[in-house]
C-alpha cells in the first residue's frame, strides 16, 4: 500500500479578527486519487478525508468553505450538508 498527500491549494478567511486557514490535499493510495480538506483556526483543526475523487468538485467545495468561513467546529456538519 503506497500513500501520498500533496498540498493543492491554501486559502485564508478572516471573521471579526479570527483567522481561519484552509488546505486542500490530493491523496493518492495505490494509484487512486481522492481529495481532503483541512480547516484550522487557533488550536482547533478539522480534517475531512476523502470528500471526493473529482478535482473540480473538490475545488468547488474548498471555495464554499472559504467563502462561508467554515470553522473547524462546524466543518463536519457543513460537509455532511454539502454531500447529502
C-alpha positions as CSV (number, residue, x, y, z in Angstrom):
1,X,0.0,0.0,0.0
2,X,1.6,3.3,-1.2
3,X,0.1,6.6,0.1
4,X,1.0,10.2,-0.7
5,X,-0.6,13.5,0.1
6,X,0.1,16.6,-2.0
7,X,-1.0,20.1,-0.9
8,X,-3.0,21.6,-3.8
9,X,-4.5,24.9,-2.5
10,X,-4.3,27.1,0.5
11,X,-6.6,30.0,1.4
12,X,-7.4,32.2,4.4
13,X,-10.6,33.8,5.6
14,X,-11.0,36.3,8.5
15,X,-14.1,37.0,10.5
16,X,-14.0,39.6,13.3
17,X,-10.2,39.3,13.6
18,X,-10.3,35.5,13.7
19,X,-8.2,33.9,11.0
20,X,-9.3,30.6,9.5
21,X,-6.9,28.6,7.3
22,X,-7.9,26.1,4.7
23,X,-5.9,23.4,2.9
24,X,-6.9,21.2,0.0
25,X,-4.9,18.0,-0.4
26,X,-4.9,15.4,-3.1
27,X,-4.3,12.0,-1.5
28,X,-3.2,9.0,-3.6
29,X,-3.5,5.5,-2.3
30,X,-2.4,2.7,-4.7
31,X,-2.9,5.0,-7.8
32,X,-6.4,6.1,-6.6
33,X,-6.8,9.8,-6.0
34,X,-9.2,11.5,-3.6
35,X,-9.3,14.9,-2.0
36,X,-9.3,16.1,1.6
37,X,-9.9,19.5,3.2
38,X,-8.3,20.6,6.4
39,X,-9.6,23.6,8.3
40,X,-7.5,25.3,11.1
41,X,-8.4,28.1,13.5
42,X,-6.3,28.8,16.5
43,X,-5.8,25.4,18.3
44,X,-8.7,23.8,16.5
45,X,-8.3,21.7,13.5
46,X,-10.7,19.5,11.4
47,X,-9.5,17.1,8.6
48,X,-12.2,15.9,6.2
49,X,-10.6,13.0,4.3
50,X,-11.8,11.5,1.0
51,X,-14.5,14.1,0.3
52,X,-14.5,13.4,-3.5
53,X,-12.3,11.9,-6.2
54,X,-13.3,14.6,-8.7
55,X,-10.8,17.5,-8.9
56,X,-13.4,20.1,-10.0
57,X,-15.8,19.2,-7.2
58,X,-13.0,19.3,-4.6
59,X,-12.1,22.8,-5.6
60,X,-15.8,23.8,-5.6
61,X,-16.3,22.5,-2.0
62,X,-13.0,24.1,-1.0
63,X,-14.1,27.5,-2.2
64,X,-17.5,27.1,-0.5
65,X,-15.7,26.5,2.8
66,X,-13.6,29.7,2.3
67,X,-16.5,31.9,1.2
68,X,-18.7,30.5,4.0
69,X,-15.9,31.0,6.6
70,X,-16.4,27.5,7.8
71,X,-14.8,26.8,11.2
72,X,-13.3,23.5,12.4
73,X,-16.2,23.2,14.8
74,X,-18.8,23.3,12.0
75,X,-16.7,21.6,9.3
76,X,-18.2,18.1,9.7
77,X,-21.8,19.4,9.7
78,X,-21.2,21.6,6.6
79,X,-19.6,18.8,4.6
80,X,-22.4,16.4,5.5
81,X,-24.9,19.0,4.3
82,X,-23.0,19.6,1.0
83,X,-22.6,16.0,0.2
84,X,-26.1,14.9,1.1
